[in-house]
């Protein structure tokens, strides 16, 4: 690249970074303070690993939830948790510092988006628009303001650094095979780091494959260049081996579902995030998931397939933009594919799930800007630029408004409850926030409503049972606890609550059976161990008497 062009790109980059910093300070500075919300309470605020001198090692040896709460799970995000450990060692646990770090990570990701668009499209204006769309889209609120959202943002940062490391230009090729393999190996290591932040980055080899098909800088491709894909594949595969070595499963029963079931869920998920991306919306924090009607799914699948076929046809006819459009669309679609096996299980659509796929949409925006610059009239460019600027301003204002909801749990879930007052998942989370502030007496009505509107949502039944026990309504608590165990057999607190309900009704032997069953399945869960020990000791000395109130009461964890 000529020195003059390099200098111009450098100046453009610094100007973009300055505007980005100013824009994010303006939109987010007033929302930095508040309280820990949602999973931040468990993974950050009360996570003993983060204050331990050995925490840096423990985050790699245990699953994310197991290390924080002793709860089994498939999440394994050691690098993201390591960042919290380092932060805690340096500054202690300070919410404002954590959110500032999150903003800095988001800035870094946005800068990577800008640099990639500049490198792939060689168009500074296209890079500007794509980068600003990514930076200020309202859908970015959750991964920025939610501390646990750093698992997403940090993972995407490593993923985009891997893309920057990947051989892209003819100048790279001219350095020789050794240089190319070193860069591919670096991309593989960065892909591995991304996967160690969030499981979504299992798709990295696929993204590199479609990038090589696009070949935006017209590299003289040789057959052995495809061997570079071995590097990110090995990086991702290594993480699977690490997970297996410490006993973290990477399988799910949904993988065995039918092809139609996968397509149905996948199309529903794609439509949800595409709609929110294009309309500059931030979805509900607690957005209940249900698949689209069959006819709607078939229609969307047909439109999607026709679009892909049309773009391929244009690409084979040497259309300049078709290859890039396929890459951008492919990035968006591929990055959403892993959620096909997680969203139907969780029954929730997180706003943070848009973060990685949105990079593909930025490519499409960059291509559109590049095409308009080359083919549209000056008047049309002025009109499009004006509309785009207004949309960007709207996005920034919306981002600012949405970020204020993250002050505390009541304001966060309360905003959702105003929009959907009969959503059982939202009622559950709002009830949990009320319980943390006002106790079970204030929260009971919300948990009860949650069980009515979401009768198969196990967490609602579990916390409903727990509050009924705390309020000494043991008969009703027993039926609620039984229902919670039916729906949440993989949660140790379900066994615990049912065991306590039986105790409070004087049915000690039934309690003992439930607690023993739970302890056998979850041998490390302390509450079950403690209840089992107290039950066995008391029944051995007072087999016909009611246990005293010193026995544990309930567990209403989130």
ROGUDREN-399094 format. One record per residue (C-alpha): x negated, y negated, z negated; residue number from 0; residue in one letter. Coordinates in Angstrom, 3 decimals. Each point is the difference from the previous one (the first is absolute). Last residue first. Layout:
! residues N
- u,v,w,k,r
- X,Y,Z,NUM,A;
...
END
This chain:
! residues 558
- u,v,w,k,r
- 32.347,16.878,-40.875,557,X;
- -0.448,1.773,-3.322,556,X;
- 3.062,0.586,-2.095,555,X;
- -1.347,2.546,-2.463,554,X;
- 2.036,0.865,-3.035,553,X;
- 0.238,0.558,-3.697,552,X;
- -3.070,1.607,-1.468,551,X;
- 0.492,2.019,-3.201,550,X;
- -0.251,-2.089,-3.172,549,X;
- 3.812,-0.125,-0.103,548,X;
- 0.011,3.308,-1.839,547,X;
- 0.613,3.401,1.597,546,X;
- 3.404,1.500,-0.828,545,X;
- -0.278,3.008,-2.269,544,X;
- 0.390,3.679,0.697,543,X;
- -3.555,0.984,0.936,542,X;
- -1.654,-2.304,-2.529,541,X;
- -3.616,1.175,-0.351,540,X;
- -0.684,1.573,3.394,539,X;
- 2.557,-2.237,1.681,538,X;
- -1.907,-3.070,-1.186,537,X;
- -3.398,1.137,1.234,536,X;
- 1.303,1.213,3.341,535,X;
- 1.996,-3.168,0.611,534,X;
- -2.848,-2.295,-1.039,533,X;
- -2.499,1.782,2.264,532,X;
- 2.389,0.043,2.956,531,X;
- 0.793,-3.696,-0.442,530,X;
- -3.701,-0.904,-0.066,529,X;
- -0.802,2.137,3.024,528,X;
- 2.948,-1.421,1.922,527,X;
- -1.060,-3.574,-0.792,526,X;
- -3.605,0.763,0.922,525,X;
- 0.544,1.237,3.550,524,X;
- -3.135,2.027,0.712,523,X;
- 1.626,3.460,0.259,522,X;
- 2.586,-1.147,2.555,521,X;
- 1.655,3.173,1.330,520,X;
- -0.458,2.015,-3.173,519,X;
- 0.861,-3.054,-2.079,518,X;
- 3.266,-0.430,1.890,517,X;
- 1.070,3.592,-0.509,516,X;
- -1.026,-0.160,-3.667,515,X;
- 1.989,-3.222,-0.417,514,X;
- 3.108,1.516,1.583,513,X;
- -0.208,3.187,-2.076,512,X;
- -0.633,-1.926,-3.236,511,X;
- 2.967,-2.268,0.608,510,X;
- 2.259,2.994,0.507,509,X;
- -1.298,1.431,-3.279,508,X;
- 0.572,-3.295,-1.793,507,X;
- 3.626,-0.688,0.910,506,X;
- 0.575,-2.510,-2.839,505,X;
- 1.559,-2.621,2.253,504,X;
- -2.989,-2.315,-0.453,503,X;
- -2.340,2.859,0.845,502,X;
- 1.857,0.803,3.234,501,X;
- -0.306,-3.644,1.088,500,X;
- -3.723,0.021,-0.882,499,X;
- -0.635,3.025,2.223,498,X;
- 1.994,-1.538,2.825,497,X;
- -2.076,-3.173,-0.240,496,X;
- -3.292,1.909,-0.007,495,X;
- 0.902,2.256,2.895,494,X;
- 0.845,-3.032,2.152,493,X;
- -3.131,-1.800,-1.245,492,X;
- -2.118,2.731,1.610,491,X;
- 1.159,-1.039,3.509,490,X;
- -0.134,2.712,2.700,489,X;
- 3.451,1.346,-0.933,488,X;
- 1.435,-3.436,0.836,487,X;
- 3.503,0.488,1.414,486,X;
- 1.098,2.956,-2.122,485,X;
- -1.949,-1.397,-2.964,484,X;
- 1.811,-3.329,0.294,483,X;
- 3.371,1.760,0.112,482,X;
- -0.801,1.862,-3.204,481,X;
- -1.111,-3.269,-1.627,480,X;
- 3.272,-1.694,0.966,479,X;
- 2.050,2.897,-1.430,478,X;
- -1.965,-0.121,-3.252,477,X;
- 0.086,-3.787,-0.302,476,X;
- 3.783,-0.020,0.002,475,X;
- -0.030,2.243,-3.067,474,X;
- -2.897,-1.886,-1.592,473,X;
- 1.368,-3.499,-0.110,472,X;
- -2.556,-1.046,-2.624,471,X;
- -0.966,-3.291,1.747,470,X;
- -3.523,1.300,0.614,469,X;
- 1.471,3.228,1.355,468,X;
- 2.284,-1.912,2.365,467,X;
- -3.007,-2.048,1.095,466,X;
- -1.977,3.098,0.914,465,X;
- 2.906,1.595,1.845,464,X;
- 0.492,-3.107,2.133,463,X;
- -3.751,-0.105,0.584,462,X;
- 0.009,3.548,1.362,461,X;
- 3.244,-0.421,1.953,460,X;
- -1.345,-3.097,1.773,459,X;
- -3.287,1.753,0.708,458,X;
- 1.819,2.917,1.604,457,X;
- 1.744,-1.912,2.764,456,X;
- 2.636,2.477,1.204,455,X;
- 3.009,-1.965,-1.287,454,X;
- -1.188,-3.314,1.480,453,X;
- 2.956,-2.375,-0.472,452,X;
- 1.303,1.668,-3.149,451,X;
- -3.392,0.872,-1.496,450,X;
- -1.184,-3.579,0.578,449,X;
- 3.111,-1.377,-1.701,448,X;
- -0.844,1.989,-3.143,447,X;
- -3.606,-1.205,0.147,446,X;
- 1.199,-3.592,0.335,445,X;
- 2.487,0.321,-2.871,444,X;
- -2.673,1.520,-2.263,443,X;
- -2.531,-2.802,0.458,442,X;
- 1.199,-2.460,-2.629,441,X;
- 0.328,2.566,-2.777,440,X;
- -3.105,1.807,1.204,439,X;
- -2.397,-2.798,-0.907,438,X;
- 0.000,-3.710,0.815,437,X;
- -3.257,-0.604,1.889,436,X;
- -1.206,3.452,1.090,435,X;
- 3.593,1.181,0.234,434,X;
- 0.938,-2.901,2.291,433,X;
- -2.858,0.872,2.367,432,X;
- 1.094,3.649,0.023,431,X;
- 3.556,-1.075,0.739,430,X;
- -1.235,-2.067,2.938,429,X;
- -1.848,3.046,1.307,428,X;
- 3.049,2.247,-0.377,427,X;
- 2.399,-2.565,1.442,426,X;
- -2.270,-0.359,3.040,425,X;
- 0.002,3.763,0.591,424,X;
- 3.764,0.207,-0.473,423,X;
- 0.818,-2.712,2.542,422,X;
- 3.337,-1.580,-0.890,421,X;
- -1.151,-3.589,-0.601,420,X;
- -1.866,-0.216,3.322,419,X;
- -1.218,-3.542,0.743,418,X;
- 0.260,-1.300,-3.551,417,X;
- -1.504,3.254,-1.277,416,X;
- -3.049,-0.444,2.220,415,X;
- -0.762,-3.431,-1.465,414,X;
- 0.588,1.436,-3.474,413,X;
- -2.573,2.702,0.702,412,X;
- -2.807,-2.546,0.329,411,X;
- 1.411,-2.570,-2.439,410,X;
- 0.440,2.610,-2.730,409,X;
- -3.348,1.653,0.721,408,X;
- -2.012,-3.190,-0.396,407,X;
- -1.364,-2.914,2.046,406,X;
- 0.056,2.087,3.196,405,X;
- 3.116,-1.782,1.293,404,X;
- -2.128,-3.078,0.683,403,X;
- -1.792,1.878,2.815,402,X;
- 3.226,0.199,2.014,401,X;
- 0.382,-3.782,0.103,400,X;
- -3.607,-0.595,1.113,399,X;
- 0.177,2.735,2.643,398,X;
- 3.261,-1.542,1.244,397,X;
- -1.681,-3.410,0.332,396,X;
- -2.913,1.572,1.874,395,X;
- 2.273,1.940,2.354,394,X;
- 2.076,-3.103,0.759,393,X;
- -3.185,-1.929,0.810,392,X;
- -1.089,2.822,2.304,391,X;
- 3.395,-0.027,1.686,390,X;
- -0.264,-3.765,0.493,389,X;
- -3.491,0.370,1.461,388,X;
- 1.196,2.733,2.367,387,X;
- 2.865,-2.168,1.216,386,X;
- -2.400,-2.870,0.681,385,X;
- -2.534,2.261,1.699,384,X;
- 2.680,1.537,2.203,383,X;
- 1.182,-3.452,1.086,382,X;
- -3.521,-1.318,0.617,381,X;
- -0.925,3.131,1.944,380,X;
- 3.138,-0.323,2.113,379,X;
- -0.876,-3.598,0.813,378,X;
- -3.574,0.917,0.917,377,X;
- 1.247,2.711,2.348,376,X;
- -0.300,3.676,-0.859,375,X;
- -2.365,2.525,1.640,374,X;
- -3.383,-0.022,-1.690,373,X;
- 0.879,-1.495,-3.357,372,X;
- 3.221,1.993,-0.141,371,X;
- -1.867,3.268,0.537,370,X;
- -2.509,-0.716,-2.758,369,X;
- 2.774,-0.977,-2.403,368,X;
- 1.896,3.212,0.779,367,X;
- -3.155,2.091,-0.402,366,X;
- -0.705,-1.577,-3.382,365,X;
- 3.564,0.633,-1.140,364,X;
- -0.277,3.646,1.073,363,X;
- -3.297,0.367,-1.886,362,X;
- 1.622,-1.586,-3.058,361,X;
- 2.750,2.625,0.255,360,X;
- -2.659,2.696,-0.292,359,X;
- -1.387,-1.661,-3.135,358,X;
- 3.519,0.102,-1.458,357,X;
- -0.282,3.797,-0.314,356,X;
- -2.442,-0.426,-2.939,355,X;
- 2.106,-2.409,-2.089,354,X;
- 3.488,1.265,0.831,353,X;
- -0.082,2.683,-2.712,352,X;
- -0.421,-2.769,-2.584,351,X;
- 3.705,-0.819,0.279,350,X;
- 0.744,3.382,-1.577,349,X;
- 2.885,2.051,1.375,348,X;
- 1.348,2.245,-2.768,347,X;
- 1.589,3.465,-0.038,346,X;
- -3.252,1.359,-1.492,345,X;
- 0.353,3.308,1.837,344,X;
- 1.353,-1.385,3.285,343,X;
- -2.730,-2.716,-0.189,342,X;
- -2.889,2.455,-0.421,341,X;
- 0.056,2.424,2.946,340,X;
- 0.935,-2.480,2.747,339,X;
- -2.237,-2.553,-1.710,338,X;
- -2.977,1.590,1.736,337,X;
- 1.340,-1.199,3.411,336,X;
- 0.070,-3.735,-0.745,335,X;
- -3.640,-0.587,0.948,334,X;
- 0.474,1.937,3.241,333,X;
- 2.946,-2.133,1.138,332,X;
- -1.632,-3.382,-0.637,331,X;
- -3.344,1.067,1.466,330,X;
- 1.745,1.486,3.044,329,X;
- 1.882,-3.241,0.604,328,X;
- -3.254,-1.958,-0.109,327,X;
- -1.853,2.567,2.120,326,X;
- 2.801,0.332,2.542,325,X;
- 0.186,-3.790,0.264,324,X;
- -3.763,-0.149,0.501,323,X;
- 0.173,2.536,2.813,322,X;
- 2.939,-1.790,1.614,321,X;
- -1.658,-3.433,0.012,320,X;
- -2.264,0.137,3.045,319,X;
- 2.356,2.084,2.158,318,X;
- -2.137,2.542,1.837,317,X;
- 2.931,1.936,1.516,316,X;
- -0.749,2.801,-2.463,315,X;
- 0.564,-2.524,-2.783,314,X;
- 3.312,-1.130,1.448,313,X;
- 1.272,3.574,0.060,312,X;
- -1.292,0.565,-3.537,311,X;
- 1.840,-3.130,-1.152,310,X;
- 3.239,1.226,1.604,309,X;
- -0.367,3.443,-1.608,308,X;
- -0.556,-1.608,-3.423,307,X;
- 3.007,-2.283,0.397,306,X;
- 2.196,2.873,1.199,305,X;
- -1.053,2.074,-3.020,304,X;
- 0.819,-2.822,-2.419,303,X;
- 3.360,-0.743,1.591,302,X;
- 0.956,3.697,-0.102,301,X;
- -1.125,0.372,-3.602,300,X;
- 2.021,-3.074,-0.927,299,X;
- 3.145,1.385,1.621,298,X;
- -0.476,3.454,-1.542,297,X;
- -0.463,-1.519,-3.455,296,X;
- 3.089,-2.175,0.329,295,X;
- 2.079,2.995,1.079,294,X;
- -1.308,2.025,-2.951,293,X;
- 0.833,-2.637,-2.610,292,X;
- -3.128,-1.531,-1.588,291,X;
- -1.779,1.729,-2.853,290,X;
- 0.486,-1.162,-3.603,289,X;
- -2.585,-1.862,-2.024,288,X;
- 0.620,-2.236,-2.982,287,X;
- -1.916,-3.285,0.131,286,X;
- -1.423,-0.930,-3.399,285,X;
- -2.129,-3.039,0.861,284,X;
- 2.682,-0.961,2.492,283,X;
- -1.305,-0.900,3.423,282,X;
- -2.134,-2.992,0.909,281,X;
- 1.223,-1.405,3.267,280,X;
- -1.788,-1.537,2.973,279,X;
- 2.681,1.276,2.416,278,X;
- -2.512,1.963,2.082,277,X;
- -1.739,1.630,-2.963,276,X;
- 3.194,0.794,-1.909,275,X;
- 1.554,1.636,3.066,274,X;
- -3.151,1.955,0.832,273,X;
- -0.248,1.188,-3.596,272,X;
- 3.507,1.435,-0.198,271,X;
- -0.018,1.288,3.593,270,X;
- -3.205,1.970,-0.520,269,X;
- 1.341,1.579,-3.205,268,X;
- 3.257,1.116,1.608,267,X;
- -1.862,1.335,3.037,266,X;
- -2.324,2.019,-2.228,265,X;
- 2.813,1.431,-2.105,264,X;
- 1.909,1.272,3.038,263,X;
- -3.151,1.126,1.787,262,X;
- -1.114,2.014,-3.036,261,X;
- 3.430,1.592,-0.406,260,X;
- 0.125,0.769,3.730,259,X;
- -3.351,1.775,-0.191,258,X;
- 1.281,2.178,-2.837,257,X;
- -1.359,-0.268,-3.526,256,X;
- -3.151,1.911,-0.982,255,X;
- -1.972,-3.197,-0.600,254,X;
- 2.724,-0.999,-2.468,253,X;
- -1.336,2.539,-2.522,252,X;
- -3.071,-2.131,-0.570,251,X;
- -3.699,0.772,0.060,250,X;
- -3.007,-2.035,-1.113,249,X;
- -0.276,1.535,-3.465,248,X;
- -2.390,-1.487,-2.531,247,X;
- -2.030,2.661,-1.830,246,X;
- -3.360,-1.732,-0.372,245,X;
- -1.657,1.918,2.854,244,X;
- 3.113,-0.276,2.182,243,X;
- -0.082,-3.801,-0.088,242,X;
- -3.702,-0.054,0.848,241,X;
- 0.553,2.392,2.910,240,X;
- 2.865,-2.137,1.350,239,X;
- -2.265,-3.045,-0.333,238,X;
- -2.680,1.719,2.048,237,X;
- 2.501,0.605,2.806,236,X;
- 0.577,-3.750,0.331,235,X;
- -3.717,-0.686,0.375,234,X;
- -0.514,2.998,2.292,233,X;
- 2.780,-1.254,2.281,232,X;
- -1.401,-3.535,-0.167,231,X;
- -3.345,1.360,1.284,230,X;
- 1.249,2.597,2.503,229,X;
- 1.677,-2.756,1.988,228,X;
- -3.478,-1.033,1.130,227,X;
- -0.053,3.180,2.075,226,X;
- 2.228,-1.772,2.498,225,X;
- -3.088,-1.929,1.048,224,X;
- -1.412,3.312,1.289,223,X;
- 2.251,-0.208,3.065,222,X;
- -1.360,-3.342,1.095,221,X;
- 1.978,-3.248,0.031,220,X;
- -1.455,-2.990,1.807,219,X;
- 1.548,-2.432,-2.461,218,X;
- 2.885,-1.999,1.440,217,X;
- 0.301,-2.536,-2.839,216,X;
- 3.563,0.983,-0.880,215,X;
- -0.675,3.788,-0.010,214,X;
- 3.680,0.945,-0.403,213,X;
- -0.710,3.742,-0.096,212,X;
- -2.813,-0.589,-2.481,211,X;
- 2.421,-1.941,-2.182,210,X;
- 2.482,2.877,0.177,209,X;
- -2.645,2.352,-1.430,208,X;
- -1.176,-2.477,-2.644,207,X;
- 3.543,-0.269,-1.312,206,X;
- 0.405,3.784,-0.072,205,X;
- -3.221,0.420,-2.004,204,X;
- 1.275,-2.587,-2.551,203,X;
- 3.381,1.682,-0.644,202,X;
- -0.962,1.357,-3.445,201,X;
- 0.034,-3.657,-0.921,200,X;
- 3.518,0.296,-1.471,199,X;
- -1.470,1.895,-2.968,198,X;
- -1.118,-3.191,-1.748,197,X;
- -3.287,-1.288,-1.471,196,X;
- -2.098,3.143,0.481,195,X;
- 1.347,0.157,3.570,194,X;
- -1.471,-3.463,0.636,193,X;
- -3.365,1.110,-1.410,192,X;
- 0.001,2.994,2.369,191,X;
- 0.779,-2.291,2.908,190,X;
- -2.946,-2.166,-1.102,189,X;
- -2.253,3.049,0.047,188,X;
- 1.222,0.971,3.487,187,X;
- -0.446,-3.537,1.323,186,X;
- -3.572,0.084,-1.264,185,X;
- -0.499,3.331,1.787,184,X;
- 1.324,-1.557,3.225,183,X;
- -2.450,-2.878,-0.422,182,X;
- -2.887,2.397,-0.571,181,X;
- 1.108,2.077,2.996,180,X;
- -0.039,-3.073,2.225,179,X;
- -3.441,-1.101,-1.166,178,X;
- -1.418,3.453,0.695,177,X;
- 1.666,0.170,3.422,176,X;
- -1.531,-3.208,1.401,175,X;
- 0.163,-3.743,-0.597,174,X;
- 1.686,-0.390,3.402,173,X;
- 3.201,1.539,-1.350,172,X;
- 0.415,-2.790,-2.549,171,X;
- -0.447,-2.618,2.716,170,X;
- 2.722,1.777,1.994,169,X;
- 2.360,-0.826,-2.832,168,X;
- 2.001,1.852,-2.658,167,X;
- -2.129,2.384,-2.053,166,X;
- 1.900,0.390,-3.325,165,X;
- -1.276,-2.182,-2.858,164,X;
- 2.777,-2.541,0.420,163,X;
- 2.531,2.854,-0.019,162,X;
- -1.563,1.400,-3.179,161,X;
- 0.235,-3.476,-1.532,160,X;
- 3.682,0.148,0.937,159,X;
- 0.484,3.265,-1.901,158,X;
- -1.994,-1.238,-2.998,157,X;
- 2.193,-3.102,-0.237,156,X;
- 3.126,2.111,0.532,155,X;
- -0.928,2.104,-3.030,154,X;
- -0.624,-3.119,-2.081,153,X;
- 3.401,-1.383,0.957,152,X;
- 1.934,3.202,-0.655,151,X;
- -1.507,1.032,-3.344,150,X;
- -0.016,-3.704,-0.826,149,X;
- 3.796,0.212,-0.034,148,X;
- -0.412,1.355,-3.523,147,X;
- -0.530,-3.607,-1.065,146,X;
- 3.335,-1.047,1.494,145,X;
- -0.313,-3.575,1.252,144,X;
- -1.960,0.696,3.204,143,X;
- 1.365,3.434,0.992,142,X;
- 3.543,-1.228,-0.756,141,X;
- -0.068,-3.366,1.751,140,X;
- -1.360,1.270,3.335,139,X;
- 3.517,0.481,1.380,138,X;
- 0.383,-3.794,-0.033,137,X;
- -2.438,-0.225,2.956,136,X;
- -2.630,-2.579,-0.911,135,X;
- -3.341,1.705,0.613,134,X;
- 1.051,2.416,2.753,133,X;
- 1.682,-2.642,2.136,132,X;
- -2.994,-2.295,-0.636,131,X;
- -2.415,2.639,1.286,130,X;
- 1.986,0.742,3.166,129,X;
- 0.408,-3.687,0.787,128,X;
- -3.652,-0.844,-0.534,127,X;
- -1.311,3.073,1.835,126,X;
- 2.124,-0.875,3.035,125,X;
- -1.337,-3.567,-0.106,124,X;
- -3.588,1.271,-0.159,123,X;
- 0.306,2.356,2.955,122,X;
- -2.611,2.706,0.511,121,X;
- 2.806,2.581,-0.239,120,X;
- -1.745,2.826,-1.885,119,X;
- -2.662,-2.010,-1.801,118,X;
- 2.153,-2.986,-0.880,117,X;
- 2.839,2.328,-0.965,116,X;
- -2.402,1.938,-2.207,115,X;
- -1.383,-3.172,-1.569,114,X;
- 3.483,-1.334,-0.847,113,X;
- 1.160,3.320,-1.465,112,X;
- -3.232,0.148,-2.029,111,X;
- 0.646,-3.528,-1.288,110,X;
- 3.504,1.079,-1.014,109,X;
- -1.432,2.955,-1.929,108,X;
- -2.467,-2.282,-1.773,107,X;
- 2.749,-2.467,-0.890,106,X;
- 2.089,2.868,-1.368,105,X;
- -2.968,1.097,-2.134,104,X;
- -0.401,-3.565,-1.268,103,X;
- 3.719,-0.141,-0.824,102,X;
- -0.249,3.267,-1.947,101,X;
- -3.022,-1.329,-1.902,100,X;
- 1.998,-3.106,-0.927,99,X;
- 2.819,2.285,-1.128,98,X;
- -2.336,1.944,-2.276,97,X;
- -1.473,-3.200,-1.446,96,X;
- 3.488,-1.307,-0.799,95,X;
- 1.024,3.290,-1.624,94,X;
- -2.962,0.056,-2.346,93,X;
- -1.268,3.322,-1.319,92,X;
- -3.618,-0.645,-0.916,91,X;
- -2.163,-2.211,2.195,90,X;
- -3.073,2.011,1.000,89,X;
- 0.800,3.507,-1.288,88,X;
- 3.649,-0.429,0.983,87,X;
- -0.920,-1.024,3.558,86,X;
- -2.356,2.940,0.363,85,X;
- 2.700,2.396,-1.228,84,X;
- 2.615,-1.582,2.277,83,X;
- -2.312,0.447,3.006,82,X;
- -0.608,3.610,-1.060,81,X;
- 3.772,0.552,0.119,80,X;
- 0.018,-0.966,3.684,79,X;
- -3.012,2.238,0.604,78,X;
- 1.554,2.929,-1.885,77,X;
- 3.383,0.098,1.769,76,X;
- 1.273,3.568,-0.460,75,X;
- 3.804,0.183,-0.065,74,X;
- 1.251,3.600,0.022,73,X;
- 1.455,-0.008,-3.496,72,X;
- -0.305,1.420,-3.487,71,X;
- 0.528,-2.331,-2.931,70,X;
- -2.749,-0.546,-2.580,69,X;
- 0.887,-3.691,-0.002,68,X;
- -2.809,-1.901,1.732,67,X;
- -2.345,2.817,0.992,66,X;
- 2.826,2.306,1.008,65,X;
- 1.701,-2.781,1.909,64,X;
- -3.005,-0.753,2.216,63,X;
- -1.168,3.590,0.305,62,X;
- -3.074,0.896,-1.997,61,X;
- -3.753,0.355,0.534,60,X;
- -0.593,-3.117,2.115,59,X;
- 1.786,-2.372,-2.380,58,X;
- -1.841,1.684,-2.891,57,X;
- -3.429,-1.035,1.254,56,X;
- 0.576,-3.762,0.063,55,X;
- 1.963,0.395,-3.240,54,X;
- -3.026,1.204,-1.925,53,X;
- -0.477,-3.315,-1.836,52,X;
- 3.717,0.129,-0.780,51,X;
- 2.075,-3.170,0.431,50,X;
- 1.466,0.959,3.380,49,X;
- 0.564,3.622,-0.958,48,X;
- 2.283,-1.071,-2.856,47,X;
- 2.733,-0.960,2.486,46,X;
- 2.555,-2.054,-1.946,45,X;
- -0.064,-3.174,2.140,44,X;
- -1.324,1.512,3.229,43,X;
- 1.588,3.258,1.185,42,X;
- 2.785,0.082,-2.584,41,X;
- 1.287,-3.581,-0.112,40,X;
- -1.094,-0.569,3.605,39,X;
- 2.486,2.713,1.018,38,X;
- 2.894,-2.476,-0.211,37,X;
- -0.936,-3.402,-1.383,36,X;
- -2.828,-1.626,-1.939,35,X;
- 0.944,-3.468,-1.179,34,X;
- -0.171,-3.460,1.530,33,X;
- -2.611,-2.321,1.454,32,X;
- -1.146,-0.083,3.630,31,X;
- 3.225,-1.324,1.530,30,X;
- -0.850,-3.722,0.256,29,X;
- -3.147,0.716,2.044,28,X;
- 1.816,2.144,2.594,27,X;
- 1.196,-2.178,2.893,26,X;
- -2.411,-2.937,-0.199,25,X;
- -2.997,2.130,-0.961,24,X;
- 0.815,2.386,2.855,23,X;
- 0.174,-2.827,2.537,22,X;
- -3.212,-1.698,-1.127,21,X;
- -1.937,3.264,0.091,20,X;
- 1.361,0.881,3.444,19,X;
- -0.780,-3.466,1.336,18,X;
- -3.601,0.309,-1.191,17,X;
- -0.362,3.539,1.344,16,X;
- 1.356,-1.039,3.401,15,X;
- -2.456,-2.911,0.188,14,X;
- -2.861,2.291,-0.993,13,X;
- 0.991,2.540,2.672,12,X;
- 0.428,-2.624,2.718,11,X;
- -3.454,-1.398,-0.736,10,X;
- -1.499,3.480,0.214,9,X;
- 1.841,0.787,3.240,8,X;
- -1.250,-3.257,1.512,7,X;
- -3.579,0.775,-1.036,6,X;
- 0.209,3.495,1.471,5,X;
- 1.365,-1.447,3.255,4,X;
- -2.870,-2.486,0.216,3,X;
- -2.517,2.765,-0.733,2,X;
- 1.308,2.119,2.912,1,X;
- 1.436,3.481,-0.879,0,X;
END
